[in-house]
Amino acid sequence: MSAKDHAVFISRVIGLPVVDAAGDQVGRVKDVVFHLRTNNMPPRVRGLVVELFARQKIFVPMIRVHNITVNQVAILGQVDTRRFTKRDTELLVDADLFDRPVPRDTPARVMDVSMIQVRNREWELHQVAITSRARVSRFGFGGKRVTDIIHWNQVPDLVLTTGRTPAHLVAKFSDMKPADIAQELHDLDPERLAAVVEALDDETLAEAIEELPETEQIQLISSMDTERAADVLGEMDPDDAADLIKDLPQAVAEDLLDRMEPEDASDVRRLLVYEEFTAGGMMTPEPVIVGTDATVAEALARIRAEELTPALASMVFVTRPPLETPSGRYVGAVHFQQLLRSAPTLIVATMMDLNLEPLTPDSPLAQVSRFFATYNLVVAPVVDADGALVGAVTVDDVLDHMLPDDWRGTQMGEPSEAVEVTHG
């Protein structure tokens, strides 16, 4: 269902079994979550409400939806099993749209809504099927139900008018980059900021917080209830979450870590043992890793993952099992340009960069920065004393630690004293 002209009517999706990458059924689709957008743009589909076998309803973002067929919905990757809670700015197709009246010459109601995939795993509402009763003729004939297909913007409930309410701001944010959302949050007065933060989904808020000055990051996280703060920290990149948690009071930090999903908390805890201005303190524990028998086709499929940053996608690391950090023995690294120039069936381990010596977790910032300059890299492996790959440092991590502490505030128009950055 990747072509733009393939519309999927949502009534046919609701009730379909949801299967994981192994083909095992995990639940059934109960509804579709969407939100309105500004500038007469189609409502964006955020994800699916899936009912697990335990009768608990969870949220599955569209980025995890791999394929929709007439028989099932296939998902990839891990999903959050916490109970789904609808935010004020979110709407449900079945619960909020089906049977909704639509202003027409004759009374009409929404019978169905279609969605289309406009980009890779990005979906929008497209058309609306409405049903109305035909006028009765003077001879007493007519009155049969008539179905029409209309464009989404012909339904007033799907068109967002202009304004500066939290709903309007959240709708506006859906098409903005995290740094621009951070700027908007920075400029809001405290009361409106609190309302917008409450309305934003965890992922968008996490990405925006990563772009805020450190003092504002701490203020925002501290202003949330503990459960919400833990959810947002879980959506942040582990290295950014670790940097933020280090600045919180120890008791608060430990409480947040206890409330995070175990896997997210484990990644953050591993980073907290390293000094901030070292490779270990800057790295992400989620680089692209493949085994020694992986082919070029498999490696390219891994770096196509939507959630990867361009920097992380620029290099694939080869290790012995386990293929997650801390991995088995580190074998080497392959640049993505080399993968693009090679036949899909070739083994990745045969084309490694043999001149690239990895960093160690305690490598200081000065050494890391020289390493990047020497090898012209945007990502570098970090290997511990046991020879295991424990993470990767990206060039944006290096720049973030080399710039003055308040550089984000300066970007947002706040005054800043000049700070000299040395490379050691």
Phi, psi and omega in degrees: 000042184267341182284145186293334183273005179262093178276143179245118178281129192291332178299334180277342178275322181297127181100346180291145175292146177252125182242150179270186184298335179275356181088005180275138180285132179250344181171199178225150179288128179251333180193174179236130183263134177217167174220153181282161180226160181275177175058035177056035177267147182300145175303139181265135176278121182273324182172192183245144167268119183244130177265120178284170180296337178279010179073006176273136180263131180236169179254130175243111181296152183297337179295339178269352181276113184274322185199144175236121177239181179289345185253335186196169172243122181260133179239157179234154175079180181278146176239154180279122183268009176292151183298135181290133174231122182284132177275162184300329183270002180258152177230155178246133183297309182291307186290325188253342184248316183302133181073008179287136179292144178237125180299121179213176176299323174241148183306130182224157179224154177288124179257325182200162179222137178255157175229153178230153177269114184267331175216179182305111178057029174239121188240150177226154171290146189236293182232163181232128174267123179242151178236138179218165179260126181297151179298144177277129181288170182290347177267001178092002180270166179101201180084002177287155178286137180239134179252130177238150174252120181238163179285152184305323185283002173271000175254109185307326182293346181259000181252122181266122178283168182286157179163181180233027176287164176307322179297319179293319181294317179297319177297320178295322183295336186298341181243021181246155176283152182308320180296324179287325175296319178300320178299317178298315179297320180301326186271353183281148174287158188306319183293313180291324178301315180299320180292320181291317179300320179296325184277336183289147173286158187300319184294313179297317180296318180299315181296323179289319180300323179300338182262359181272157172300154186303318182297322179286328174301312182296317180298317182294311180299320181291336181279346182272157171292158191300319181297315181294318179300319179294321178297317181293317178300325178294335179274345180283158171300138185306322181291323178291320178296320179295317179300320181289317182296327179299332183271359180266156174304144188303318181295320179293315181299316181294322178297317179296316179298322179294331184268347178288160174302137186309319182292318178296315181296323180297317178299316182292316181300322180296328180281333183293343182281348183262151174294147187301315186265046174231167178301320178297322180285339182262340192286161168258141180273014185235054175283176178274118183237135174229163179276173183291344180259006183290144177267168177301319180300318179295317180296318179296323177297323180293320184280355175278354183306132185302322188281351181285139172283158177305324181294311180295329181282355184277352181211141177247133181256138182253127179219167168280159177300149002283151184265045173210153185284144347292127189278183167288192185303130178289130182255317181169188184225150180230130178284145184294333176297323178295321178296320182293333182270359187249157179293142185301334185271353181292152179276129185301322184296348181272358185230032182286154175280103186281350181267358186265106176273131183287161173279161172255157182303330182266010176299124183288164182305318181300317179292321180296316181296320177294324178301313180295319180293322182293316186262001180054050185256163169241354174208146183219144180283149175238121186237134183275183184294338179273001180084012180266141174286121182253349179169191178214141176260133176255160184297328178291329174297319180295312180298321181300325181272343179273332181285161177303153182304327185259024185297327178293322177296323177296320178300331183265012173095006178277145178294146180214141175282147179292136180233129179276130179256122180253156181254006179079000000 
